[in-house]
Amino acid sequence: MNIKGELVGINTAIFSTSGGYQGIGFAIPANMAKSVMKSLIKGGKVIRGWLGVTIQPVSEDIAEHFKLKEQKGALVAEVVEDSPAEKAGIKRGDVIVRYDGRDVEDPDHLRNMVAATPPDSKVETVVSRDGKEKNILMKIGELPSELKIASGAYDFDNVLGGVSVQDITPDLRRSLNIPQRVSGVIVNAVDSQSAAAGVLKREDVIIEINRKNIRNTSDYRKVASKMRSGDRILLLVYRGGSTIYVALSD
């Protein structure tokens, strides 16, 4: 709560090396929790908006390369086939700088805004393309049920929530120099509020979860769907030419 007694967030976890409180906590913003509550009351399930893009932060180098005035927005790295974004004309290399009249600070900011947008809504979006801004009107879709675990952007009941993954395509294998012997799923993005933040990185390849081989997103969903808050997870990850184990927990 803030100094006015207004609810601003709901506690979800604490940072601790001993099991006791050490002064650092994590919370879900109240407006996000309120949106989930309304959706559950109205339809009995959480319904989220969906664009169908893989996005990444705008670094200083990227901002310079794409002729951006500010180091803000979300760079589109991939557009899902037949998605709302593709139908609206969003292209790989576009930088989404405004969404529904609001400046886009970073990928997390855009994800939260899109997730809170009711499906079938028409939203005015501004992208920077080849150094010029372009207005695009798009119709927001509903996050497909088969993507909810794999993308996991807001599944805070799941310890792997917040990790967006995809299958290793031949093009990705070549561009990321992933050896043929390595199979698994590629990490597209990690939500900064998730338990995986600071542990997993973009372009990591998850090979195993708790000693179980992960060959594709189907395997990932089967294993990830069984994980719950408080679970301790051991991941085998291929990163930068090396295979390493990393531990993950709430």
Long-range contacts (C-beta under 8 A, 24 or more apart in sequence): 12-156, 13-195, 13-229, 13-250, 26-193, 28-156, 28-193, 31-116, 32-112, 32-116, 32-154, 35-116, 47-118, 47-119, 47-142, 47-143, 48-114, 48-115, 48-116, 48-142, 48-143, 48-148, 48-154, 49-114, 49-115, 49-116, 49-117, 49-118, 49-119, 49-121, 49-140, 49-141, 49-142, 49-143, 50-83, 50-84, 50-114, 50-119, 50-140, 50-141, 50-142, 50-143, 50-144, 50-147, 51-83, 51-84, 51-85, 51-90, 51-114, 51-138, 51-140, 51-141, 52-79, 52-80, 52-83, 52-84, 52-85, 52-86, 52-141, 53-77, 53-78, 53-79, 53-80, 53-83, 53-85, 53-90, 54-78, 54-79, 54-80, 54-164, 54-166, 54-188, 54-189, 55-96, 55-107, 55-110, 55-111, 55-189, 56-107, 56-189, 56-202, 57-106, 57-107, 58-95, 58-106, 66-93, 66-95, 66-128, 66-131, 67-128, 67-130, 67-131, 68-95, 68-97, 68-128, 72-97, 72-103, 72-104, 72-105, 72-106, 73-97, 73-104, 73-106, 73-128, 74-104, 74-106, 74-107, 74-109, 74-110, 76-127, 77-188, 78-166, 78-188, 83-141, 84-138, 84-139, 84-140, 84-141, 85-138, 87-138, 87-139, 88-125, 88-136, 88-137, 88-138, 88-139, 89-136, 90-125, 90-127, 90-136, 90-138, 91-129, 93-129, 94-127, 94-128, 94-129, 95-127, 95-128, 95-129, 96-125, 96-126, 96-127, 97-126, 97-127, 97-128, 97-133, 98-124, 98-125, 98-126, 99-123, 99-125, 99-126, 100-124, 100-125, 107-189, 108-191, 108-192, 108-193, 111-153, 111-154, 111-191, 114-140, 115-143, 115-153, 115-154, 146-221, 149-220, 149-221, 149-224, 149-225, 150-217, 150-220, 150-221, 150-224, 152-194, 152-224, 153-189, 153-191, 154-191, 156-194, 156-229, 157-228, 157-229, 158-224, 158-225, 158-227, 158-228, 158-229, 159-195, 159-227, 159-228, 159-229, 159-230, 159-231, 159-233, 159-248, 159-249, 159-250, 160-195, 160-196, 160-209, 160-224, 160-227, 160-233, 160-248, 161-191, 161-194, 161-195, 162-190, 162-191, 162-193, 162-194, 162-195, 162-196, 162-197, 163-187, 163-189, 163-190, 163-191, 163-194, 163-196, 163-200, 164-188, 164-189, 164-190, 165-206, 165-217, 165-220, 166-217, 167-216, 167-217, 168-205, 176-203, 177-241, 178-205, 178-238, 182-207, 182-238, 182-243, 183-207, 183-213, 183-214, 183-215, 183-216, 184-208, 184-214, 184-215, 184-238, 185-214, 185-216, 185-217, 185-219, 185-220, 195-248, 195-249, 195-250, 196-248, 199-246, 199-247, 199-248, 200-235, 200-237, 200-246, 200-248, 201-239, 203-239, 204-237, 204-238, 204-239, 205-237, 205-238, 205-239, 206-235, 206-236, 206-237, 207-236, 207-237, 207-238, 207-243, 208-234, 208-235, 208-236, 209-233, 209-234, 209-235, 210-234
